[in-house]
């Protein structure tokens, strides 16, 4: 059972699309993986299907398959990742030779995606504030064969103080209330409440302010969540732009083919 407060809000947000949204939660999930160009050309695998439109290395796979048990997964040939989760890095569009920061990086899906675009050139700093999750992040960076990454276990304010104006691009896949995870993880439903939405919005604002300090003049920053709450999404971005008039919204959709 979805939280009543969530349903009331999402109905107001979606209007005539509300019923279609509810139906979507009952449909089977599409599952995807992303090949790792650092390990060479993508192999031909029988369970791999259509390409993810916004990520050249991303592919949907047969939901009956179990690619996490394949030797290629253990060898870092591919990373299991939701197709939607591939979009932020596609929009960030990092280039070889750039200095890039993934500020909330664990478990490492987006960091390894960035690394695949840097192709060993430049620097990738992957940060995770929670020590246990930082260890998982480091393991995935190693498994995927990334040689130009630094894994840190720091508060964002410490990084912004030491690395002011250092990065060409910064990704913030912010901790959020997880409304987009309701179909995938039952615990996201049981943990959800309006207080969590407010708490995450406050935390996201703090992370955004520190991320901004890390960015070099002329750099680009992508902020993403897996929630629908306006306080954490459109409202968050609008409030950030009021606090930081030196930033402007960018039309980044030219970076991807939807």
VEXDREN-2710 file (C-alpha; in Angstrom, 1 decimal):
% VEXDREN-2710
k/r/px/py/pz
1/UNK/0.0/0.0/0.0
2/UNK/1.5/3.3/-1.1
3/UNK/1.6/6.2/1.5
4/UNK/-1.6/8.2/1.4
5/UNK/0.2/11.5/1.5
6/UNK/2.3/10.5/-1.4
7/UNK/-0.7/9.5/-3.5
8/UNK/-2.5/12.8/-2.8
9/UNK/0.6/14.8/-3.8
10/UNK/1.4/12.7/-6.9
11/UNK/-2.3/13.0/-8.1
12/UNK/-2.0/16.8/-7.8
13/UNK/1.3/16.7/-9.7
14/UNK/0.2/14.4/-12.5
15/UNK/-3.5/15.4/-13.0
16/UNK/-4.9/13.4/-15.9
17/UNK/-1.8/11.1/-16.0
18/UNK/-2.3/9.8/-12.5
19/UNK/-4.2/6.6/-13.4
20/UNK/-1.5/5.8/-16.0
21/UNK/1.2/6.3/-13.3
22/UNK/-0.6/3.8/-11.0
23/UNK/-0.8/1.2/-13.8
24/UNK/2.9/1.6/-14.5
25/UNK/3.7/0.5/-10.9
26/UNK/2.1/-2.8/-11.7
27/UNK/4.0/-3.5/-14.9
28/UNK/7.2/-5.6/-14.9
29/UNK/10.4/-3.7/-14.5
30/UNK/12.8/-3.3/-17.4
31/UNK/16.3/-4.4/-16.4
32/UNK/19.5/-3.3/-17.9
33/UNK/23.3/-3.5/-17.9
34/UNK/26.1/-1.3/-19.1
35/UNK/29.2/-2.6/-20.8
36/UNK/32.5/-1.4/-19.7
37/UNK/34.7/0.1/-22.5
38/UNK/37.7/-0.1/-20.2
39/UNK/37.6/-3.9/-20.7
40/UNK/37.5/-3.8/-24.5
41/UNK/34.7/-4.3/-27.0
42/UNK/31.3/-5.5/-25.7
43/UNK/30.9/-9.3/-26.2
44/UNK/27.8/-10.8/-27.8
45/UNK/25.6/-12.3/-25.1
46/UNK/22.4/-14.2/-25.7
47/UNK/20.4/-12.5/-23.0
48/UNK/21.2/-8.9/-24.1
49/UNK/18.5/-7.1/-26.0
50/UNK/17.9/-3.5/-27.2
51/UNK/20.2/-0.6/-26.6
52/UNK/19.3/2.0/-24.0
53/UNK/18.7/5.1/-26.2
54/UNK/20.6/7.6/-24.0
55/UNK/23.7/5.4/-23.2
56/UNK/25.7/3.8/-26.0
57/UNK/27.1/1.1/-23.7
58/UNK/23.7/0.4/-22.0
59/UNK/21.4/-2.5/-23.0
60/UNK/18.2/-4.0/-21.7
61/UNK/18.5/-7.7/-20.9
62/UNK/16.2/-10.7/-20.6
63/UNK/14.6/-10.4/-17.1
64/UNK/14.7/-14.2/-16.8
65/UNK/18.5/-14.2/-17.1
66/UNK/20.8/-13.8/-14.1
67/UNK/23.8/-11.8/-15.5
68/UNK/25.0/-11.1/-12.0
69/UNK/26.2/-14.7/-11.8
70/UNK/28.1/-14.6/-15.1
71/UNK/31.9/-14.6/-15.1
72/UNK/31.8/-11.4/-17.2
73/UNK/30.1/-9.6/-14.3
74/UNK/32.8/-10.6/-11.8
75/UNK/35.4/-9.6/-14.3
76/UNK/34.0/-6.1/-14.7
77/UNK/32.9/-6.5/-18.3
78/UNK/29.6/-5.0/-17.5
79/UNK/27.8/-3.4/-14.6
80/UNK/24.1/-4.1/-13.7
81/UNK/22.4/-0.7/-13.7
82/UNK/18.8/0.6/-14.2
83/UNK/18.4/2.3/-17.5
84/UNK/17.1/5.5/-15.9
85/UNK/20.1/5.6/-13.6
86/UNK/22.3/5.9/-16.7
87/UNK/20.7/9.2/-17.7
88/UNK/22.5/11.6/-15.3
89/UNK/26.0/10.7/-16.5
90/UNK/24.8/10.9/-20.1
91/UNK/23.6/14.4/-19.4
92/UNK/26.8/15.3/-17.5
93/UNK/28.7/14.2/-20.7
94/UNK/32.3/14.0/-19.2
95/UNK/35.2/14.0/-21.7
96/UNK/38.6/12.4/-21.5
97/UNK/41.1/14.5/-19.7
98/UNK/38.6/16.3/-17.5
99/UNK/38.5/16.4/-13.7
100/UNK/35.2/15.0/-12.5
101/UNK/33.7/14.5/-9.1
102/UNK/30.9/12.1/-8.2
103/UNK/30.0/13.5/-4.8
104/UNK/27.5/10.8/-3.6
105/UNK/29.0/7.9/-5.4
106/UNK/28.2/4.5/-3.8
107/UNK/27.7/1.8/-4.9
108/UNK/29.5/3.0/-8.0
109/UNK/27.2/2.7/-11.0
110/UNK/27.5/6.3/-12.1
111/UNK/31.2/6.5/-11.1
112/UNK/32.1/3.6/-13.3
113/UNK/30.0/5.0/-16.1
114/UNK/31.9/8.3/-15.9
115/UNK/35.2/6.3/-15.9
116/UNK/34.1/4.6/-19.1
117/UNK/33.7/8.0/-20.7
118/UNK/37.1/9.3/-19.4
119/UNK/38.8/6.2/-20.8
120/UNK/41.7/6.5/-18.4
121/UNK/42.4/10.2/-19.1
122/UNK/41.8/12.9/-16.5
123/UNK/40.8/12.4/-12.8
124/UNK/37.7/11.0/-11.2
125/UNK/37.1/11.6/-7.5
126/UNK/34.3/9.3/-6.2
127/UNK/33.1/10.3/-2.7
128/UNK/30.9/8.5/-0.3
129/UNK/30.2/9.7/3.2
130/UNK/29.3/6.3/4.7
131/UNK/32.4/4.1/5.4
132/UNK/30.7/0.8/4.6
133/UNK/29.3/2.0/1.4
134/UNK/32.6/3.6/0.5
135/UNK/34.2/0.1/0.7
136/UNK/31.6/-1.2/-1.7
137/UNK/32.3/1.7/-4.0
138/UNK/36.1/1.0/-3.9
139/UNK/35.4/-2.7/-4.8
140/UNK/33.4/-1.8/-7.8
141/UNK/36.0/0.8/-9.0
142/UNK/38.6/-2.0/-8.8
143/UNK/36.4/-4.6/-10.4
144/UNK/35.7/-2.4/-13.4
145/UNK/39.4/-1.7/-13.9
146/UNK/39.4/2.0/-13.3
147/UNK/42.9/3.3/-13.0
148/UNK/42.4/7.1/-12.8
149/UNK/39.9/7.3/-9.8
150/UNK/40.3/8.3/-6.2
151/UNK/37.8/7.0/-3.7
152/UNK/37.2/9.3/-0.8
153/UNK/35.1/8.9/2.4
154/UNK/34.5/12.6/3.3
155/UNK/31.8/15.0/4.2
156/UNK/31.1/17.2/1.1
157/UNK/32.0/20.4/3.1
158/UNK/35.5/19.0/3.6
159/UNK/36.0/18.3/-0.1
160/UNK/34.6/21.8/-1.0
161/UNK/37.1/23.4/1.4
162/UNK/40.1/21.5/0.1
163/UNK/39.1/21.3/-3.6
164/UNK/37.5/24.7/-4.2
165/UNK/37.1/25.4/-8.0
166/UNK/38.9/22.2/-8.9
167/UNK/36.5/20.1/-11.0
168/UNK/35.3/20.6/-14.6
169/UNK/32.1/18.6/-13.9
170/UNK/30.4/17.5/-10.7
171/UNK/27.6/14.9/-10.3
172/UNK/25.2/14.9/-7.4
173/UNK/23.0/11.9/-7.3
174/UNK/21.6/13.1/-4.0
175/UNK/20.2/11.0/-1.1
176/UNK/16.5/11.3/-1.4
177/UNK/13.1/10.0/-0.2
178/UNK/13.2/7.3/-2.9
179/UNK/9.7/7.6/-4.4
180/UNK/11.0/6.3/-7.7
181/UNK/12.1/3.1/-6.0
182/UNK/8.6/2.0/-4.8
183/UNK/8.2/-0.6/-7.5
184/UNK/11.7/-2.0/-7.0
185/UNK/12.2/-2.0/-3.2
186/UNK/9.4/-2.6/-0.7
187/UNK/11.5/-1.0/2.0
188/UNK/11.3/2.4/0.2
189/UNK/7.5/2.3/0.7
190/UNK/7.6/1.4/4.4
191/UNK/10.3/4.1/5.2
192/UNK/8.6/6.9/3.3
193/UNK/7.0/9.8/5.1
194/UNK/6.6/13.6/4.5
195/UNK/9.2/14.2/7.2
196/UNK/11.7/12.2/5.2
197/UNK/11.0/14.4/2.1
198/UNK/11.8/17.5/4.1
199/UNK/14.9/16.0/5.7
200/UNK/16.2/14.9/2.3
201/UNK/15.5/18.4/0.8
202/UNK/17.6/20.1/3.5
203/UNK/20.4/17.6/3.1
204/UNK/20.3/18.0/-0.7
205/UNK/20.6/21.8/-0.4
206/UNK/23.7/21.4/1.7
207/UNK/25.3/19.0/-0.7
208/UNK/24.4/21.2/-3.7
209/UNK/26.1/24.3/-2.0
210/UNK/29.3/22.3/-1.4
211/UNK/29.2/20.9/-4.9
212/UNK/29.0/24.4/-6.3
213/UNK/32.1/25.4/-4.4
214/UNK/34.0/22.5/-6.0
215/UNK/33.2/23.5/-9.5
216/UNK/35.6/25.4/-11.7
217/UNK/34.4/28.6/-13.5
218/UNK/32.5/27.5/-16.6
219/UNK/32.1/24.0/-15.3
220/UNK/28.9/21.9/-15.4
221/UNK/27.0/20.2/-12.6
222/UNK/24.2/17.7/-12.8
223/UNK/21.8/17.2/-9.8
224/UNK/19.6/14.0/-9.9
225/UNK/17.3/12.1/-7.5
226/UNK/15.2/9.0/-7.7
227/UNK/12.1/10.7/-6.2
228/UNK/9.1/12.7/-7.5
229/UNK/8.9/15.2/-4.6
230/UNK/9.1/18.8/-5.9
231/UNK/10.8/19.8/-2.6
232/UNK/13.7/17.6/-3.7
233/UNK/13.6/18.3/-7.4
234/UNK/12.2/21.4/-9.1
235/UNK/11.9/23.3/-5.8
236/UNK/15.4/22.3/-4.9
237/UNK/16.9/23.6/-8.1
238/UNK/14.9/26.8/-8.0
239/UNK/16.1/27.5/-4.4
240/UNK/19.7/26.8/-5.4
241/UNK/19.6/29.2/-8.3
242/UNK/18.3/31.9/-5.9
243/UNK/21.2/31.3/-3.6
244/UNK/23.7/31.1/-6.5
245/UNK/22.8/33.6/-9.2
246/UNK/26.2/32.9/-10.8
247/UNK/24.7/29.6/-12.0
248/UNK/22.3/29.2/-14.9
249/UNK/20.2/26.3/-16.1
250/UNK/21.8/24.5/-19.1
251/UNK/20.1/22.8/-22.0
252/UNK/21.9/19.5/-21.7
253/UNK/19.4/17.4/-23.6
254/UNK/21.4/17.8/-26.7
255/UNK/23.9/15.5/-25.1
256/UNK/21.6/12.5/-25.3
257/UNK/19.3/10.9/-27.9
258/UNK/16.0/10.2/-26.2
END
